[in-house]
Amino acid sequence: MTQVFGINDLKYTYSSAHAPIGSVRSGETFQVETEDCFTNRFNDPSGFTAENLSWVMDNLDGVTGPIVVDGARPGDIVAITIHEIDITSDGIVALSPCDLPSTSDWWGQWYACEAFPISNGLLRFSDKISVPVIPVIGCIATAPARETVLSKMQGRYGGNMDCNEVSVGATILLPVAVPGAYIYFGDAKAVMGDGEIVQAPEISTRITASVEIRSRPINMNWPRIETLKSLITVVSDRSLENAVGIAFAQLLDWVVTDYEMERERAALLLAMVSHTGICQTANSLPTGKCSVLRASLPSLPRP
């Protein structure tokens, strides 16, 4: 019987001090229910009150977890594969006039909320516009080793990366810093443009996932994502320029190791066929990515 981890004990930090809500084995498929980033306080226009707004600003991005991965040890990685994301709510946004000179200030202009109905794979934006949904998991993380981090933040442990590739069919590779890994899920979006300059529709979900324990590559310092078509690295830094540069360097290390390429030649190839991009710029650690199509790389050497 498939285990289901519910939303009765949401967390607002990533921490090894949390009591686990359960455990899974390597290779096990399980389901995780997540709440929208407002913890259901803005699902109706009447919910946008000064009291709720103050609470939400202090408690953004509640996450479900931590879930222990039996046998995971520091020095490993967990490879979390997303099989399905079932949307269980409307798409919820907080409204902003978006008219201040700095786009980073638009997040502080919230004045109301709105729900967009979702059905048959479409979000109804207006009477004339419907948008195909492509659900994304905004927050997916392991617990950091020696600190407690707000769930709205991101780093080497994953977290609030808001990366569009964290979707159905992807495998997210995250470092294990504490025994059991302590994995978290939350902050899903119905559909999101790269960068999250303005808020995307927030949703509640039921995620079907599985997890595998792997040995950590010696040169893996940031989250990685594998899809059938691409390899992606994700990095957060004080500047977007640094984030995408480090993401390129991390992808280069990955290709050099796995494809047994000479570093200089691999760098030249990636300069031709890789793509840097933006995951999110909504907080103090801009998050960038670098990706390459598997078809652009040489055949993997035989083991």
N, C-alpha and C positions, 0 to 999 in steps of 0.2 A: 504493500500500500504506500502511495506517495505521501511523503511528509509535507505538511503545509504550515508555514510560519506566518502567523497573523500580525495584525497591527495594534494589539492591545498594549504593547510596551515599547512605544517608539523612543528612539534616542536622538539627542540633538548634538552629540559629540561622537567622535571615534576614539575608543579608549579600551585598553586591556583591563581596566578596572570594572567594566560593566559585567554583570552576571549574564552568561550566555542564555539565549532563549531556546537552544537545542543544538544538535550536532548532526553532521552528515558524514558519510564515508567517501573516500576518493572513488569516483565513478558513479556515485549515486545521483539520481535525478530527483529534484525536489521543487516545491513551489513556494514563492514568497509573495505575500500581499504587501503593497506599499500604499501610503497615503500621499495626496498631493502636497506640494511644498508648503502650503498654508495650513496643513493639518486640518483640512475640511472646514476652516472658519469662514472662507469666502465662497462657499458653494452656492450661496444665495445672496442677492444684492443686500438684503437686510442684515447680513452678517458683517458688512463693512462698517464697523463702528470704531470709534477712537480707541476703545479698550481692546478690541480684537486686533486692530492695526498695530498697537503697541506690543501686544503679545507676539504677533507674527514677526515683527522686526527683530525681536529677541530670540525667536525660536524658528527661524527658517529651516527648511529642509530636514524635517524629521525622517529618520531612516529606520528600517526594520533590521534588527540584529542585536548583538552579534551572534552569528551562527558559527559554531566550532567545526572545523574540518579535522576529523580524527586523523592523527598521525602527522599533521603538518608541523614542521619545526622551523625555527629561524634558519635562514639559508636556503630554504625551499622557495618555490613560487606556487601559487594556486592558479590554475587555468580554469576560469569560469565561463562556460558556454551558455549562451542565451538561446533557448529553443523556441519560446513563445512569449509574447507580451500581450496579455488580454487587458483591454481598457475597461475599467469598471466605473467610470464617472464621466461627466461632461468635461470639456476643456475649460479650465478656470484661469482668468487673468485678472490682475489688478490694473486699473486704467490710469494712464498718465497723459497729460497734454503734450509731453515731449517737446517743450519749447524753450528750455534753458540752453544757454550757449554750449555747455559741456554735457555730452550725452551721459556721462557717469552720474550727473545730478538728476536725470530723468527718473531714476529709481526712487528718489525721495519725493516725487510729486504725486504719488498714488492718492486718488481721491474717491474711488469707487471700485467695484468689481463687476465682472460679467462672465456668464457661462455660455459656452458654445456647444450646442448639441452634437453628439457623435453617433453615427449609425452607418452600418454597411460600409465601413472603411473610409468614411468621409466626415470631415468636420464642417458643419454648416456655418460659414463665416457671415453670410448675408443671404438675402433672398436670391441673389444672382451669383454668388460665389460659394463654391464648396471646395475644400482643400483635402486631397488624399492624406490620410494619416500614415505616418511612419514613426511609430513610437520609439523613443530614445530613453535610456536610463541615465539620468543626469548624475546621480551619485552611486558609485560602486567602489567599495574600499575594503582594505584590511586594516587592522588596528596598528597604529605606530608603536614603536618599541618603548619609548620612555616619556611620552607626552600624551595629553588629552587635547584633541583638536576639534574645533567646531565643525559640525557636519556640512556647513555651507562653504567650507574651505577645501583645498586640494593640495596634493603634494606627491611625494614618491610612493605613498601608500594608495594612490588613486584619489577617491573622494569626489568632490563636486567638479568633475572635469567637463561636464556638458559637451561631450564629444559625440557627434552624430553617428559615428561608427559603432557606438555601444548600443547595438540593436540586435534584432533577431538574426541568428546565424553567426554572430561574432563570438570569438573566444578572447576574453580579457585576461591578460597575464599580470598578476600583482605579486609583489614580494611578501614573504611571510616574515614578520618581525617578532611575533610572540607565539608560543606554543598554541596550536589550534587555529592560527591565522586570524580568527574573529572577522568574518565577512559581513558587510552591510550593503543594503540596497535601498534606493529611494529617489525622490525628486524626478519622476518621469515626466516626459513631455509628449503630447500627441504628435507634434511635428515641430521642427525647429530649424531655423536658418543658422548657418555657421556664425559664431561670434556672440550670440545672445545679446545683441545691442539693446533690444527691447524684449520684454518678457514673452516667451512662447506659452501656449496653452498648457497648463499644469494638469496632470491626471493622476487618478488612483489606478493601480494595476494589480494583476496577478501574473507574476513572472514564473515561467517554468525554466529551470536552469539545471546544470550539472556541474560538478567540480572535479578536477583531477590535480593531484599533487605531482609536481615535477621538480627536478633539480634546477637551481637558479643559474643561468649563464653568468660567467664571471664578469662580463661587461654589461649586464643589464642593471641599470641604475634608476630607470623610470618605467612606468607602465607601458606594456605593449598590447597590441590588438592584432589578432589573426582573423582574416576572413577567407573565404574560398578564393577570392581574387587578389587580396592585398595584404601587405604587412604595414602596420602603422605604429609609430611611437608617439607618446603624449608627454609633454613637459610643461610645468608651470614655473614662472619666474617673475621677478619684479618688472621686467620689460618683455613685451611680445617679441622684440628682436632677439633677445637672448633665448626665449622659450623655443622659437622655431629653429634657431641655430643649434641649440643643444639637441632638439628632436632629430635634426638631420644627422648630427654626430652619433646619436644613439642608433639610428637606423643604419648608418654606415658600419658601426660595430657589429650589429646583428647580421648584416649581409656578409661581412668579412669572415665571421665565425661560421655561420651556417652554410654558406656557399663556397667556402674555402677560396676566396678571392684575395689577391694582393690588394692591400689597403689603397694604394694610389689609384689602381685601376678601378676598384669598386667606387671610390669617390668620384672619379670621372664619369662612370656610368650613371651614378645617382644624380649627378649634375644635369644629365640629359633626360632622365626618365622619372625622377621623384618629384613630389609636389608638397610644398609646405602649405599649412592652412591654419585657421583660427578655430579653436574650440569655444572658448568663452572669454569675455573681457568684462564680466559683470562684477568682479571684486578686485582686491588688491594684488592678485597673482594671475595675470593674464596667462591663458593656457593655449599652447600651440601644438601642432602635430606635423608629422612628416610621413608620407605614404609612398609606396611603390607597388605597382602591379606585379604579381608573381610572374606573369608572362614576360615581363621585361628582364627577368633575372635568368642566369644560366640554370640548367637542370641541377637539382640537388645531388650532391655526391652520394653514392651508395653507402649505407652504413657498414 
